[in-house]
Amino acid sequence: MKKILFAIITLLIFACESTSVKEADLHYLNGYWEISEVVFPDGSIKEYGVNPSIDFIQFEDGKGYRKKMQPKFDGSYDTSNDVETFTITPGNQTFVLQYKNEFSEWEENLVAVDSMGFSVTNTEGIQYTYKRFEPIKIPK
């Protein structure tokens, strides 16, 4: 019951914030991100702890790319050559990320974005919430 209530409150908060995404805030998408939770249309929530891979996003002038990275303990990253390019266009009270790679095309609505996190909702109604990636620092 608590999870359902939390999901409803979270959705209401993000629904109210969806009109607060400003074009000037889109630069916050740049950087390294890790998924923190997924909210499904039925209200169920999947939370993520430690992620073996993160997303690197580079965005400028309405277009950008997203790339999967695997952080290493020495502070470097392993990556593949796979890149998902995207454009961002104004939508109905929000911005729409339109992705394209060699296999498919899809869209996500940008629900919220700031310096520490962002959320998107896909066409199936699944909401993905990301938080800024903080590398693990091991003392020497």
DOBA-324689 format. One record per residue: x, y negated, z of N, C-alpha, C in turn; residue number from 1. Coordinates in steps of 0.2 Angstrom, whole numbers. Layout:
@npx X | npy Y | npz Z | capx X | capy Y | capz Z | cpx X | cpy Y | cpz Z | num NUM
...
// end
This chain:
@npx 4 | npy 6 | npz 0 | capx 0 | capy 0 | capz 0 | cpx 4 | cpy -6 | cpz 0 | num 1
@npx 10 | npy -6 | npz 4 | capx 14 | capy -12 | capz 4 | cpx 17 | cpy -13 | cpz -3 | num 2
@npx 19 | npy -8 | npz -6 | capx 22 | capy -9 | capz -13 | cpx 17 | cpy -12 | cpz -18 | num 3
@npx 11 | npy -10 | npz -17 | capx 6 | capy -13 | capz -22 | cpx 5 | cpy -20 | cpz -20 | num 4
@npx 5 | npy -22 | npz -14 | capx 4 | capy -29 | capz -12 | cpx 10 | cpy -33 | cpz -14 | num 5
@npx 16 | npy -30 | npz -13 | capx 22 | capy -34 | capz -15 | cpx 22 | cpy -35 | cpz -23 | num 6
@npx 20 | npy -30 | npz -27 | capx 20 | capy -30 | capz -34 | cpx 15 | cpy -36 | cpz -36 | num 7
@npx 9 | npy -36 | npz -33 | capx 4 | capy -41 | capz -35 | cpx 6 | cpy -48 | cpz -33 | num 8
@npx 9 | npy -49 | npz -27 | capx 12 | capy -55 | capz -25 | cpx 18 | cpy -57 | cpz -30 | num 9
@npx 22 | npy -53 | npz -31 | capx 28 | capy -54 | capz -36 | cpx 25 | cpy -56 | cpz -43 | num 10
@npx 20 | npy -53 | npz -45 | capx 17 | capy -54 | capz -52 | cpx 14 | cpy -61 | cpz -52 | num 11
@npx 10 | npy -63 | npz -46 | capx 7 | capy -69 | capz -46 | cpx 12 | cpy -75 | cpz -45 | num 12
@npx 18 | npy -74 | npz -42 | capx 23 | capy -79 | capz -41 | cpx 26 | cpy -80 | cpz -48 | num 13
@npx 28 | npy -74 | npz -52 | capx 31 | capy -75 | capz -58 | cpx 26 | cpy -78 | cpz -63 | num 14
@npx 19 | npy -76 | npz -63 | capx 14 | capy -79 | capz -67 | cpx 14 | cpy -86 | cpz -66 | num 15
@npx 14 | npy -89 | npz -60 | capx 14 | capy -96 | capz -59 | cpx 21 | cpy -99 | cpz -62 | num 16
@npx 26 | npy -96 | npz -61 | capx 33 | capy -98 | capz -63 | cpx 34 | cpy -98 | cpz -71 | num 17
@npx 29 | npy -94 | npz -75 | capx 31 | capy -93 | capz -82 | cpx 30 | cpy -100 | cpz -85 | num 18
@npx 26 | npy -104 | npz -83 | capx 26 | capy -111 | capz -86 | cpx 32 | cpy -115 | cpz -84 | num 19
@npx 36 | npy -113 | npz -79 | capx 41 | capy -117 | capz -77 | cpx 48 | cpy -116 | cpz -81 | num 20
@npx 48 | npy -111 | npz -85 | capx 54 | capy -110 | capz -89 | cpx 55 | cpy -116 | cpz -94 | num 21
@npx 60 | npy -119 | npz -93 | capx 62 | capy -125 | capz -97 | cpx 68 | cpy -124 | cpz -102 | num 22
@npx 67 | npy -127 | npz -108 | capx 73 | capy -126 | capz -113 | cpx 80 | cpy -127 | cpz -110 | num 23
@npx 80 | npy -132 | npz -105 | capx 86 | capy -134 | capz -102 | cpx 89 | cpy -129 | cpz -98 | num 24
@npx 85 | npy -124 | npz -96 | capx 87 | capy -119 | capz -91 | cpx 90 | cpy -113 | cpz -95 | num 25
@npx 89 | npy -112 | npz -101 | capx 91 | capy -106 | capz -105 | cpx 98 | cpy -105 | cpz -105 | num 26
@npx 102 | npy -110 | npz -104 | capx 109 | capy -109 | capz -103 | cpx 111 | cpy -104 | cpz -97 | num 27
@npx 107 | npy -103 | npz -93 | capx 108 | capy -99 | capz -87 | cpx 108 | cpy -92 | cpz -89 | num 28
@npx 106 | npy -90 | npz -95 | capx 106 | capy -83 | capz -97 | cpx 113 | cpy -81 | cpz -99 | num 29
@npx 118 | npy -85 | npz -100 | capx 125 | capy -84 | capz -101 | cpx 128 | cpy -80 | cpz -95 | num 30
@npx 131 | npy -75 | npz -97 | capx 135 | capy -72 | capz -91 | cpx 134 | cpy -64 | cpz -91 | num 31
@npx 136 | npy -62 | npz -85 | capx 135 | capy -55 | capz -83 | cpx 129 | cpy -53 | cpz -79 | num 32
@npx 125 | npy -48 | npz -80 | capx 119 | capy -47 | capz -77 | cpx 118 | cpy -40 | cpz -75 | num 33
@npx 115 | npy -38 | npz -70 | capx 113 | capy -31 | capz -68 | cpx 106 | cpy -31 | cpz -66 | num 34
@npx 103 | npy -26 | npz -68 | capx 96 | capy -25 | capz -67 | cpx 94 | cpy -24 | cpz -60 | num 35
@npx 89 | npy -27 | npz -57 | capx 88 | capy -26 | capz -50 | cpx 82 | cpy -22 | cpz -49 | num 36
@npx 76 | npy -23 | npz -53 | capx 70 | capy -19 | capz -52 | cpx 66 | cpy -19 | cpz -59 | num 37
@npx 62 | npy -14 | npz -59 | capx 57 | capy -14 | capz -65 | cpx 50 | cpy -13 | cpz -62 | num 38
@npx 45 | npy -17 | npz -64 | capx 39 | capy -17 | capz -62 | cpx 34 | cpy -14 | cpz -68 | num 39
@npx 31 | npy -9 | npz -67 | capx 27 | capy -6 | capz -72 | cpx 20 | cpy -8 | cpz -72 | num 40
@npx 16 | npy -8 | npz -77 | capx 9 | capy -10 | capz -78 | cpx 5 | cpy -8 | cpz -72 | num 41
@npx 6 | npy -2 | npz -70 | capx 2 | capy 1 | capz -64 | cpx 4 | cpy -1 | cpz -58 | num 42
@npx 9 | npy -6 | npz -57 | capx 11 | capy -9 | capz -51 | cpx 17 | cpy -5 | cpz -47 | num 43
@npx 18 | npy 1 | npz -50 | capx 24 | capy 4 | capz -47 | cpx 31 | cpy 1 | cpz -49 | num 44
@npx 35 | npy 1 | npz -44 | capx 42 | capy -2 | capz -44 | cpx 47 | cpy 2 | cpz -44 | num 45
@npx 52 | npy 1 | npz -48 | capx 58 | capy 5 | capz -48 | cpx 64 | cpy 0 | cpz -46 | num 46
@npx 67 | npy 1 | npz -40 | capx 72 | capy -3 | capz -38 | cpx 79 | cpy 0 | cpz -40 | num 47
@npx 84 | npy -4 | npz -41 | capx 91 | capy -2 | capz -43 | cpx 96 | cpy -4 | cpz -38 | num 48
@npx 100 | npy 0 | npz -36 | capx 105 | capy -2 | capz -31 | cpx 112 | cpy -3 | cpz -35 | num 49
@npx 116 | npy 1 | npz -35 | capx 123 | capy 0 | capz -39 | cpx 121 | cpy 2 | cpz -46 | num 50
@npx 124 | npy -2 | npz -51 | capx 123 | capy 0 | capz -58 | cpx 129 | cpy 2 | cpz -61 | num 51
@npx 129 | npy 7 | npz -65 | capx 136 | capy 9 | capz -68 | cpx 137 | cpy 5 | cpz -75 | num 52
@npx 132 | npy 2 | npz -77 | capx 133 | capy -3 | capz -83 | cpx 129 | cpy -9 | cpz -82 | num 53
@npx 132 | npy -15 | npz -85 | capx 129 | capy -21 | capz -84 | cpx 128 | cpy -24 | cpz -91 | num 54
@npx 124 | npy -30 | npz -91 | capx 123 | capy -33 | capz -98 | cpx 127 | cpy -40 | cpz -98 | num 55
@npx 131 | npy -41 | npz -103 | capx 134 | capy -47 | capz -105 | cpx 130 | cpy -51 | cpz -110 | num 56
@npx 127 | npy -57 | npz -108 | capx 123 | capy -61 | capz -113 | cpx 127 | cpy -67 | cpz -115 | num 57
@npx 127 | npy -69 | npz -121 | capx 130 | capy -75 | capz -124 | cpx 125 | cpy -78 | cpz -128 | num 58
@npx 123 | npy -84 | npz -126 | capx 118 | capy -88 | capz -129 | cpx 120 | cpy -95 | cpz -131 | num 59
@npx 118 | npy -98 | npz -137 | capx 119 | capy -104 | capz -139 | cpx 115 | cpy -106 | cpz -145 | num 60
@npx 112 | npy -112 | npz -145 | capx 109 | capy -115 | capz -151 | cpx 103 | cpy -110 | cpz -153 | num 61
@npx 99 | npy -107 | npz -149 | capx 94 | capy -103 | capz -150 | cpx 95 | cpy -96 | cpz -152 | num 62
@npx 101 | npy -94 | npz -152 | capx 103 | capy -87 | capz -154 | cpx 109 | cpy -85 | cpz -150 | num 63
@npx 109 | npy -78 | npz -149 | capx 114 | capy -75 | capz -145 | cpx 115 | cpy -68 | cpz -146 | num 64
@npx 118 | npy -64 | npz -141 | capx 119 | capy -57 | capz -141 | cpx 119 | cpy -55 | cpz -134 | num 65
@npx 118 | npy -48 | npz -134 | capx 118 | capy -44 | capz -127 | cpx 122 | cpy -38 | cpz -128 | num 66
@npx 126 | npy -37 | npz -124 | capx 131 | capy -31 | capz -124 | cpx 131 | cpy -27 | cpz -118 | num 67
@npx 131 | npy -21 | npz -118 | capx 132 | capy -17 | capz -112 | cpx 139 | cpy -16 | cpz -110 | num 68
@npx 141 | npy -17 | npz -104 | capx 148 | capy -17 | capz -101 | cpx 148 | cpy -12 | cpz -95 | num 69
@npx 154 | npy -9 | npz -94 | capx 155 | capy -5 | capz -88 | cpx 160 | cpy -8 | cpz -84 | num 70
@npx 159 | npy -11 | npz -78 | capx 164 | capy -14 | capz -74 | cpx 169 | cpy -9 | cpz -72 | num 71
@npx 175 | npy -10 | npz -71 | capx 180 | capy -6 | capz -68 | cpx 183 | cpy -9 | cpz -62 | num 72
@npx 186 | npy -5 | npz -58 | capx 188 | capy -8 | capz -51 | cpx 194 | cpy -13 | cpz -52 | num 73
@npx 197 | npy -13 | npz -57 | capx 203 | capy -18 | capz -58 | cpx 200 | cpy -25 | cpz -60 | num 74
@npx 193 | npy -25 | npz -61 | capx 191 | capy -32 | capz -63 | cpx 190 | cpy -32 | cpz -71 | num 75
@npx 192 | npy -27 | npz -75 | capx 191 | capy -27 | capz -82 | cpx 184 | cpy -24 | cpz -84 | num 76
@npx 183 | npy -23 | npz -90 | capx 176 | capy -20 | capz -92 | cpx 178 | cpy -15 | cpz -98 | num 77
@npx 174 | npy -10 | npz -98 | capx 174 | capy -6 | capz -104 | cpx 168 | cpy -7 | cpz -108 | num 78
@npx 168 | npy -7 | npz -114 | capx 162 | capy -9 | capz -118 | cpx 163 | cpy -5 | cpz -125 | num 79
@npx 157 | npy -5 | npz -128 | capx 157 | capy -2 | capz -135 | cpx 156 | cpy -8 | cpz -140 | num 80
@npx 155 | npy -6 | npz -146 | capx 154 | capy -11 | capz -151 | cpx 147 | cpy -12 | cpz -153 | num 81
@npx 143 | npy -9 | npz -149 | capx 135 | capy -10 | capz -150 | cpx 133 | cpy -17 | cpz -147 | num 82
@npx 130 | npy -21 | npz -151 | capx 128 | capy -27 | capz -149 | cpx 120 | cpy -28 | cpz -151 | num 83
@npx 116 | npy -31 | npz -147 | capx 109 | capy -33 | capz -149 | cpx 109 | cpy -40 | cpz -150 | num 84
@npx 108 | npy -42 | npz -156 | capx 107 | capy -50 | capz -157 | cpx 100 | cpy -52 | cpz -155 | num 85
@npx 99 | npy -58 | npz -153 | capx 93 | capy -61 | capz -152 | cpx 92 | cpy -68 | cpz -154 | num 86
@npx 86 | npy -70 | npz -154 | capx 84 | capy -77 | capz -155 | cpx 79 | cpy -79 | cpz -150 | num 87
@npx 79 | npy -85 | npz -147 | capx 74 | capy -87 | capz -143 | cpx 70 | cpy -93 | cpz -146 | num 88
@npx 63 | npy -92 | npz -146 | capx 59 | capy -96 | capz -148 | cpx 53 | cpy -98 | cpz -143 | num 89
@npx 51 | npy -104 | npz -144 | capx 45 | capy -106 | capz -139 | cpx 39 | cpy -102 | cpz -141 | num 90
@npx 36 | npy -99 | npz -135 | capx 30 | capy -95 | capz -136 | cpx 24 | cpy -99 | cpz -132 | num 91
@npx 19 | npy -95 | npz -131 | capx 13 | capy -97 | capz -127 | cpx 15 | cpy -98 | cpz -120 | num 92
@npx 17 | npy -104 | npz -118 | capx 19 | capy -106 | capz -111 | cpx 25 | cpy -103 | cpz -108 | num 93
@npx 29 | npy -100 | npz -113 | capx 36 | capy -97 | capz -111 | cpx 40 | cpy -97 | cpz -117 | num 94
@npx 46 | npy -93 | npz -117 | capx 50 | capy -92 | capz -122 | cpx 50 | cpy -85 | cpz -124 | num 95
@npx 51 | npy -83 | npz -130 | capx 51 | capy -77 | capz -133 | cpx 58 | cpy -75 | cpz -135 | num 96
@npx 61 | npy -69 | npz -132 | capx 67 | capy -67 | capz -135 | cpx 66 | cpy -61 | cpz -140 | num 97
@npx 68 | npy -62 | npz -146 | capx 67 | capy -58 | capz -152 | cpx 73 | cpy -54 | cpz -153 | num 98
@npx 74 | npy -48 | npz -151 | capx 80 | capy -44 | capz -152 | cpx 80 | cpy -40 | cpz -159 | num 99
@npx 86 | npy -39 | npz -161 | capx 87 | capy -35 | capz -167 | cpx 93 | cpy -31 | cpz -167 | num 100
@npx 93 | npy -25 | npz -168 | capx 99 | capy -21 | capz -169 | cpx 99 | cpy -16 | cpz -175 | num 101
@npx 103 | npy -12 | npz -176 | capx 103 | capy -8 | capz -182 | cpx 98 | cpy -3 | cpz -182 | num 102
@npx 95 | npy -2 | npz -176 | capx 90 | capy 4 | capz -176 | cpx 82 | cpy 1 | cpz -175 | num 103
@npx 82 | npy -5 | npz -172 | capx 75 | capy -7 | capz -171 | cpx 75 | cpy -15 | cpz -169 | num 104
@npx 68 | npy -17 | npz -169 | capx 67 | capy -24 | capz -167 | cpx 62 | cpy -24 | cpz -161 | num 105
@npx 62 | npy -29 | npz -157 | capx 57 | capy -29 | capz -151 | cpx 58 | cpy -36 | cpz -148 | num 106
@npx 52 | npy -38 | npz -144 | capx 52 | capy -45 | capz -141 | cpx 51 | cpy -44 | cpz -134 | num 107
@npx 53 | npy -49 | npz -130 | capx 52 | capy -49 | capz -123 | cpx 50 | cpy -57 | cpz -121 | num 108
@npx 46 | npy -58 | npz -117 | capx 44 | capy -64 | capz -114 | cpx 48 | cpy -66 | cpz -108 | num 109
@npx 51 | npy -72 | npz -108 | capx 55 | capy -74 | capz -103 | cpx 51 | cpy -77 | cpz -98 | num 110
@npx 50 | npy -73 | npz -92 | capx 46 | capy -75 | capz -87 | cpx 49 | cpy -81 | cpz -82 | num 111
@npx 55 | npy -80 | npz -80 | capx 58 | capy -84 | capz -76 | cpx 66 | cpy -84 | cpz -77 | num 112
@npx 69 | npy -90 | npz -76 | capx 77 | capy -90 | capz -77 | cpx 79 | cpy -95 | cpz -72 | num 113
@npx 85 | npy -94 | npz -69 | capx 89 | capy -99 | capz -65 | cpx 96 | cpy -96 | cpz -64 | num 114
@npx 100 | npy -99 | npz -61 | capx 107 | capy -98 | capz -60 | cpx 108 | cpy -91 | cpz -57 | num 115
@npx 104 | npy -88 | npz -54 | capx 105 | capy -82 | capz -50 | cpx 101 | cpy -76 | cpz -53 | num 116
@npx 96 | npy -77 | npz -57 | capx 92 | capy -72 | capz -60 | cpx 87 | cpy -73 | cpz -65 | num 117
@npx 85 | npy -68 | npz -69 | capx 80 | capy -69 | capz -74 | cpx 75 | cpy -63 | cpz -74 | num 118
@npx 69 | npy -64 | npz -77 | capx 65 | capy -59 | capz -78 | cpx 62 | cpy -59 | cpz -85 | num 119
@npx 60 | npy -54 | npz -88 | capx 57 | capy -53 | capz -94 | cpx 52 | cpy -48 | cpz -94 | num 120
@npx 47 | npy -49 | npz -98 | capx 41 | capy -44 | capz -99 | cpx 41 | cpy -42 | cpz -106 | num 121
@npx 41 | npy -35 | npz -107 | capx 40 | capy -33 | capz -114 | cpx 33 | cpy -32 | cpz -116 | num 122
@npx 32 | npy -30 | npz -123 | capx 25 | capy -29 | capz -125 | cpx 21 | cpy -24 | cpz -122 | num 123
@npx 24 | npy -19 | npz -118 | capx 21 | capy -14 | capz -115 | cpx 19 | cpy -16 | cpz -108 | num 124
@npx 20 | npy -23 | npz -106 | capx 19 | capy -25 | capz -99 | cpx 24 | cpy -23 | cpz -94 | num 125
@npx 29 | npy -21 | npz -96 | capx 34 | capy -19 | capz -91 | cpx 39 | cpy -25 | cpz -90 | num 126
@npx 40 | npy -27 | npz -83 | capx 44 | capy -33 | capz -81 | cpx 51 | cpy -30 | cpz -79 | num 127
@npx 56 | npy -33 | npz -82 | capx 63 | capy -32 | capz -80 | cpx 65 | cpy -38 | cpz -76 | num 128
@npx 68 | npy -37 | npz -70 | capx 71 | capy -42 | capz -66 | cpx 79 | cpy -41 | cpz -66 | num 129
@npx 83 | npy -46 | npz -67 | capx 90 | capy -45 | capz -67 | cpx 93 | cpy -50 | cpz -62 | num 130
@npx 98 | npy -48 | npz -59 | capx 102 | capy -53 | capz -55 | cpx 109 | cpy -54 | cpz -57 | num 131
@npx 112 | npy -60 | npz -55 | capx 119 | capy -61 | capz -58 | cpx 123 | cpy -56 | cpz -55 | num 132
@npx 128 | npy -53 | npz -59 | capx 132 | capy -48 | capz -57 | cpx 138 | cpy -51 | cpz -53 | num 133
@npx 139 | npy -48 | npz -47 | capx 145 | capy -49 | capz -43 | cpx 149 | cpy -43 | cpz -43 | num 134
@npx 155 | npy -44 | npz -45 | capx 160 | capy -38 | capz -45 | cpx 162 | cpy -36 | cpz -38 | num 135
@npx 163 | npy -30 | npz -38 | capx 165 | capy -27 | capz -31 | cpx 173 | cpy -29 | cpz -30 | num 136
@npx 174 | npy -32 | npz -25 | capx 181 | capy -34 | capz -23 | cpx 184 | cpy -30 | cpz -18 | num 137
@npx 189 | npy -26 | npz -20 | capx 192 | capy -22 | capz -15 | cpx 199 | cpy -25 | cpz -13 | num 138
@npx 199 | npy -26 | npz -6 | capx 205 | capy -29 | capz -3 | cpx 212 | cpy -25 | cpz -5 | num 139
@npx 217 | npy -29 | npz -6 | capx 223 | capy -25 | capz -8 | cpx 227 | cpy -24 | cpz -1 | num 140
// end
